[in-house]
Amino acid sequence: MDIRVDIIGYAAACFTTFSLLPQIIRIRRLKEAKDVSPLMPLMVAAGSLLWIVYGFLITSPPVIASNAVALVIAIVTTVFALKYR
């Protein structure tokens, strides 16, 4: 496979995996999350969990690893959104 294709895949994985980090940082810094819906990170968590299952089914460590990290970030975002509501 062309290295440029891999680079695009890794870049996409980074953006989607870490997409909720700015939200966590904002909630933590402001100590408030009244404008944050906990449903969004819950949906990201559900999607990440399904991707992890899919990754195991196709034996793809990158899919499993990136979505495991995304799952943890989504759970932390949900906890912060509920805690600082």
Backbone as numpy.savetxt, mean C-alpha at the origin, in Angstrom:
# Nx Ny Nz CAx CAy CAz Cx Cy Cz
13.86 -10.51 -20.97 13.02 -9.33 -20.97 13.90 -8.09 -20.97
13.44 -7.09 -21.63 14.14 -5.82 -21.75 14.24 -5.14 -20.38
15.41 -4.66 -20.03 15.64 -4.02 -18.73 14.74 -2.79 -18.55
14.41 -2.12 -19.66 13.53 -0.94 -19.56 12.13 -1.34 -19.09
11.69 -2.50 -19.50 10.39 -3.00 -19.06 10.43 -3.28 -17.56
11.51 -3.89 -17.09 11.67 -4.15 -15.66 11.68 -2.85 -14.86
12.37 -1.85 -15.37 12.44 -0.55 -14.67 11.05 0.06 -14.54
10.25 -0.02 -15.59 8.88 0.49 -15.53 8.08 -0.29 -14.48
8.24 -1.60 -14.45 7.54 -2.42 -13.47 7.94 -2.09 -12.05
9.24 -1.93 -11.80 9.70 -1.59 -10.46 9.24 -0.19 -10.05
9.26 0.75 -10.98 8.79 2.11 -10.68 7.31 2.09 -10.33
6.52 1.35 -11.10 5.08 1.24 -10.81 4.86 0.62 -9.45
5.61 -0.42 -9.13 5.48 -1.08 -7.82 5.81 -0.11 -6.69
6.84 0.70 -6.86 7.21 1.68 -5.82 6.10 2.70 -5.60
5.56 3.24 -6.70 4.51 4.24 -6.56 3.27 3.67 -5.89
2.83 2.49 -6.31 1.61 1.93 -5.73 1.86 1.43 -4.30
3.02 0.85 -4.06 3.33 0.32 -2.73 3.38 1.44 -1.69
3.97 2.54 -2.03 4.18 3.62 -1.07 3.19 4.78 -1.22
2.11 4.58 -1.95 1.17 5.67 -2.23 0.48 6.23 -0.99
0.34 5.43 0.05 -0.34 5.92 1.25 0.61 6.56 2.27
1.91 6.48 2.04 2.86 7.07 3.00 2.63 8.56 3.25
2.39 9.37 2.22 2.13 10.79 2.49 0.93 11.00 3.41
-0.07 10.14 3.29 -1.25 10.25 4.15 -0.89 9.95 5.60
-0.09 8.90 5.81 0.36 8.56 7.16 1.15 9.71 7.76
2.05 10.27 6.99 2.89 11.38 7.47 2.03 12.57 7.85
1.05 12.89 7.02 0.16 14.03 7.29 -0.66 13.80 8.56
-1.26 12.62 8.67 -2.07 12.33 9.86 -1.22 12.40 11.12
-0.06 11.81 11.05 0.83 11.78 12.22 1.28 13.19 12.62
1.63 13.99 11.61 2.12 15.34 11.88 1.03 16.23 12.46
-0.18 16.17 11.87 -1.28 17.02 12.30 -2.07 16.45 13.48
-1.89 15.16 13.74 -2.63 14.47 14.80 -4.15 14.60 14.60
-4.57 14.58 13.35 -6.00 14.61 13.03 -6.23 13.98 11.66
-7.40 13.32 11.56 -7.73 12.63 10.32 -9.21 12.74 10.01
-9.81 13.86 10.37 -11.25 14.00 10.18 -11.64 13.97 8.70
-10.75 14.36 7.82 -11.05 14.38 6.39 -10.60 13.11 5.66
-10.11 12.14 6.40 -9.60 10.91 5.80 -10.63 9.79 5.98
-11.02 9.20 4.88 -11.94 8.07 4.95 -11.16 6.80 5.24
-11.52 6.06 6.30 -10.82 4.80 6.57 -11.16 3.72 5.54
-12.19 3.95 4.74 -12.57 2.97 3.73 -11.51 2.84 2.63
-10.88 3.94 2.26 -9.88 3.90 1.19 -8.70 3.00 1.54
-8.03 3.19 2.69 -6.92 2.28 3.00 -7.38 0.85 3.26
-8.63 0.67 3.71 -9.15 -0.70 3.86 -9.27 -1.38 2.50
-9.71 -0.61 1.51 -9.80 -1.17 0.15 -8.42 -1.48 -0.42
-7.46 -0.60 -0.15 -6.08 -0.87 -0.59 -5.56 -2.13 0.10
-5.86 -2.28 1.39 -5.44 -3.47 2.13 -6.05 -4.74 1.53
-7.33 -4.69 1.22 -8.00 -5.85 0.62 -7.38 -6.19 -0.73
-7.13 -5.17 -1.53 -6.49 -5.40 -2.83 -5.09 -5.97 -2.68
-4.33 -5.44 -1.74 -2.97 -5.94 -1.50 -2.99 -7.39 -1.05
-3.93 -7.71 -0.19 -4.06 -9.10 0.27 -4.36 -10.04 -0.90
-5.24 -9.62 -1.78 -5.55 -10.43 -2.96 -4.33 -10.56 -3.89
-3.58 -9.48 -4.04 -2.35 -9.54 -4.84 -1.33 -10.50 -4.23
-1.25 -10.52 -2.90 -0.34 -11.46 -2.23 -0.74 -12.89 -2.54
-2.03 -13.18 -2.44 -2.52 -14.53 -2.77 -2.18 -14.85 -4.22
-2.44 -13.91 -5.11 -2.12 -14.10 -6.53 -0.61 -14.34 -6.71
0.20 -13.57 -6.00 1.66 -13.73 -6.09 2.10 -15.13 -5.68
1.47 -15.67 -4.63 1.79 -17.05 -4.24 1.34 -18.05 -5.30
0.17 -17.80 -5.87 -0.35 -18.72 -6.89 0.52 -18.77 -8.14
1.12 -17.62 -8.50 1.98 -17.59 -9.69 3.46 -17.65 -9.32
3.76 -17.81 -8.04 5.12 -17.87 -7.52 5.95 -16.67 -7.97
5.49 -15.48 -7.54 6.18 -14.24 -7.91 6.59 -13.47 -6.66
7.84 -13.67 -6.20 8.30 -12.94 -5.02 8.16 -11.42 -5.11
8.42 -10.78 -6.26 8.23 -9.32 -6.29 6.78 -8.89 -6.03
5.83 -9.63 -6.57 4.42 -9.32 -6.33 4.09 -9.51 -4.86
4.57 -10.58 -4.28 4.31 -10.87 -2.87 4.94 -9.80 -1.98
6.21 -9.50 -2.21 6.94 -8.56 -1.35 6.37 -7.15 -1.43
6.16 -6.65 -2.63 5.67 -5.27 -2.75 4.28 -5.13 -2.15
3.45 -6.13 -2.31 2.10 -6.03 -1.77 2.05 -6.31 -0.27
3.01 -7.05 0.25 3.10 -7.23 1.70 3.43 -5.89 2.36
4.35 -5.16 1.76 4.69 -3.82 2.28 3.48 -2.89 2.15
2.81 -2.93 1.01 1.62 -2.09 0.80 0.53 -2.44 1.81
0.38 -3.72 2.13 -0.62 -4.14 3.11 -0.32 -3.55 4.48
0.93 -3.60 4.90 1.31 -3.03 6.20 1.05 -1.52 6.22
1.42 -0.84 5.16 1.20 0.61 5.08 -0.29 0.92 5.10
-1.10 0.15 4.41 -2.55 0.37 4.40 -3.15 0.14 5.79
-2.67 -0.87 6.48 -3.17 -1.13 7.84 -2.79 0.01 8.78
-1.56 0.48 8.69 -1.13 1.61 9.53 -1.95 2.84 9.22
-2.21 3.11 7.94 -3.03 4.25 7.56 -4.43 4.13 8.15
-5.01 2.94 8.09 -6.34 2.72 8.65 -6.34 2.95 10.16
-5.36 2.42 10.84 -5.26 2.60 12.30 -5.14 4.08 12.64
-4.26 4.80 11.94 -4.09 6.22 12.21 -5.37 7.00 11.89
-6.03 6.65 10.80 -7.27 7.35 10.43 -8.33 7.17 11.50
-8.41 5.99 12.07 -9.39 5.74 13.12 -8.97 6.36 14.45
-7.69 6.29 14.76 -7.18 6.83 16.02 -7.33 8.34 16.12
-7.04 9.03 15.01 -7.03 10.48 15.03 -8.31 11.10 14.45
-9.37 10.34 14.41 -10.67 10.83 13.93 -11.30 11.78 14.89
